[in-house]
Amino acid sequence: MAKQNSSRGRHAKKDTPQKPVKKMKTKNFRPNPQNVKTFKRKPNTTPKKENVEDGIRLNKYIANAGICSRREADVYIAAGNATVNGKIVTEMGYKVQPDDVVRFDGALLSIETKRYILLNKPKNYITTMDDERGRKTVMDIIDKATTERIYPVGRLDRNTTGLLLFTNDGDLAKKLTHPKHNVKKLYHASLDKKLAMKDLTAISQNFMLEGKMVFVDAISYIDGQSKTEVGIEIHSGRNRIVRKIFEHFGYTVVKLDRVIFAGLTKKNLPRGHYRPLTNQEVINLNMI
């Protein structure tokens, strides 16, 4: 018989069966002490969804109707622009019930499905809902795009062509037009004469125009074309800003085409045609 291990002693307790301990798989795990913060769990900041049966906040109701953003709606509500069932409501956080009648400045509102339409605007159309002088508007082109009432996001002047977005999503429209979000717009400008290198360099740097600083994100000649053809990227929303930039340096813009807006492009979208945005494109815009 084999001898017992003397180290256990005469009065050693009997071994009790232990459950096998599972080993952690550590393969390919290489924590970096300098990046410990990246392993911390972030608090859940996802806002709770409103229960439609319990009502929807009045500011959100107005925003969903395409009037303005929720923040702007709060201002209008406080000013008495909104009525519910014929009574002016100024209470912040007031909830609209499914059978309530909501009006804004007297116009009846309804919660609509959010729509997003991208147009490749042709020349000689103005960016407005209607025109007293009877000129053609962009609304004439997209009037059959959806049954919801949609609005243009920003403007393109009559002679400027290219991408123009329409939506009834007031919050998104506000985001895409506010300067703090730096929404990029790329234009193809055709000039009346070749752009001198010294002027191209000057435009690429900050300069004063009409008493305000102008910031040009990028500018370059278009490859394979004459130096009258220039690409310019900006995020400013000032009226006719691209034309004014070149006029400031002694050039006239003969043609101006917006080829990129907030990451959206003209791919497979001929001039004068429109299309709805894809779900992924809407997600990308909301992530700006």
N, C-alpha and C positions, 0 to 999 in steps of 0.2 A: 504493500500500500504506500502511496506517495505521501511524504511528510507535508504537514500543514505549514504554511508560511509563518515563521516565528514572529514576524512583525505585527501580526494581527492580535496576538495575545490569547490567553485562555478564555477570557470573558468577552471576546469580540462579538458584536451583534451580527445576526444573520443578515446577509444582503437582501434588500427589498428590491423587487423588480422595478426598474425605471422605464418610462416611456422613451423611446428613441427620440433624440433631439434632431430636428430638421436643420440642416446646414443652409445658410443663406447662399444663394448663388452670387458670387462676387465677380464672375467673369465679365470683363469689359467695363467694370465699374472703376472709374478713376477720378474720385473727387478732387477738386483743386481747392486747397485751403483758401486761396485768394478769392474764390467765387462762392463762398459758403452761402452768401445772401441769396443766390439763385435757387437754392433748395428750399427756401422758406415758402410756406403755403400762403398765397395771397387771400385776403378776406373776400368773401363773396359780396360783390357790390352790384350784382344784377338786380335791377328794379323789379318789384313784383308787378305782374300783369294785372291790369284792372279787369274786374269782372263786369262785363257789359250789362248783365242783369241787374247789378247794383248801381248802374249809371256810369257815365263817363264825364270827366271834368270838363267844364265849359270851355276852358282855354284849349284843351286838346280837341274838343269837338269843332271849334272854330278853325284850328290848324288843319285838321283832317278834311275840312271843307275847302281847303286851298286858299284861305283868305290871307293868312300870315303865319309866322312862327308862334309857338306857345307863349314865348316871352313877350312878343308884341301884343298877343291877344290879351294878356293880363292888363296891359296899359289901356287897351280899348274897353275892356270890361269895367275897369275902374272909372273910366270916363262916361260910362252909361251907353255905349254903342250897341250892347247886346240885350236882347229881350228873350224871355222864356215864357211861353203861354201868354204873351201880351204884356208882361211885367218886366221892367228894367231890373237886371241882376248885376250888382256890383260886388257881390261876395266872392272872395278868392276861394277856390276849391269847390265851388258849387257844382253839383253833379246833375247832369242832364239824364232824364229817364227815357226809355225807348219811345214812349208815346208823347213826349214833349215837342212843342213847336218852337223852334229856335230861329230868331231873325237877327241879322247883323245889318245895322243901318237901314232897317226896314226890309231887307232882302231875305227871303226864306233860305235857310241852310239845311243841308242834309249830309250825313256821313257817307262819303263815297269811297269806292275802292281806289287806292292810290295808283296813278298811272304815270308812266314815264315814256315820253316820245322824243326821239332824236331826229331832227330834220337837217338835211343838207340844203341850206337856204340858197335860192337863186338870187340873182341881181334884180333890182327894181321892186323889191318888196320891203315894206317898212315893218319894224318890230313893234306892233301895237295891237290891241284887241280890236279896235275899229278906227276908221279915219273919217273925219267930217268932210274932207275934200274928195272923198271917193277913191283914194289911191289903193292899190293892192296891198294887203297885209299878209303876214305869215299865217294868220288864222284862216285865210282863204284856202291855204294848201292843206292844213291838217284838220279841217272841219269835220271830216269823217273818220278821223283816227280813233276816236273813242266817244262814248256817250257822256262821259264826265267832262266837266268844265275845267280845262287845263290852261296854264299860263306860261309864257316864255320866261326862262331864267336868264336875267340880264338882257342885253340888247346887242343887235348888230345894225349898223346904219344901212340906209337904203341901198347903197352901192357895194356894201361888203357882203361876200358870200361865205358859205361854210356852215360849220356845226352850230346848231341852236337847240337847246334842250327845253322841253315843255313838261310840266308836271302840275299836279294838284297837291303835292306834298310841300306844305308851307315851311316846315322845319328844314328840309333838305335844300329848298330854294334859298332860304336865308343863309345856310351854311356855305353854299357854293358862291354866293355873291359877297360875303363878308371878307374884307381884306385880311383879317387875322388868320384865315385858313390857307392863304397862299395858293389858291387854286390856279394851276398853270394853264395857260392858253398859248398855243403855238400858231403863228400866222405866216402865210406866204405872201410877201409884199413884192409887187412889180413896180419899179420906180421909173421915172421919166428919163433918168440918166444913170450911168454907172456910179455905184456907191464907192467913194474914195476910202482907202484903207484908214486914213487918219480919222474920217468921220465914223467909220465902223467902230474903231477903237474908242472914240469919244462917246458913242452911244452905249457901248458896253459898260461904261463907267457911270457912276451916279452924277446926275446933273439937274439943275433947276429948270423947271418949265412952268410958266404961268404962276410963279411964286411958290411952287411945290416941288419937292424932290421926286425925281423919276428913277425907278429901279428897274433895270432891264436884266432879266435872269440869264438870257443867252441871245447871241446874234451871230449870224454867219452867212457867207455866200452859199447859195444852193449848188451843190456839186453838179458839174457837167452843164451848167447854164451860164448865161451872161451875168456879169456883176451887177446887172440891174435887178436880178432876182435874189431876194434876201429872205432868210428865215429869221423870225424874231419871236422870242418867248418872253411873256410877261405874266404877272399875276394881278396887275392893277385893273380896276374896273372903271377907271375914269372914261368919260365919254370921248369917243374918237381918239383915244390916246395914241394908237399906233400911227395914225395919219399925222397927228400933231408932232410926234417925235421926229419924223422925217422932215416935215415942214420946218421945224426948228433949225435943221441943218441945211436947208435949202433944196430939198427934194420934194417932188410931188408923187404921191402914191396913185398909180394908174389903176392897179387892181389890188384887191386885198381879200384873202381867203383864209378863214380860220380852219385849220386842218386837224387840230387836237384841242379838246376841251375836257379838263378834269380826267384825263386818261382815256376818254372816248375818241375814236377815230372815224374817218370817213370810209373805211374799208367796206366794200360791197354796198355802198350807199350813194347812188348817182345823184347829181344835182337835181333839186326839186322833189326828191323822194324822202320818205320818212320811214321809221321802223320803231317798234317798242324796244326798250332795253331788255336785256336778258336778266335773269335773277342774279347772276354773278356780277353783272355790271352795277345793279342797284346796290348790292352788298358792298362793292368797292367804293361807290360814292358815299355810302353811309359811314365808311371807315376813315374818310378824310378828316 
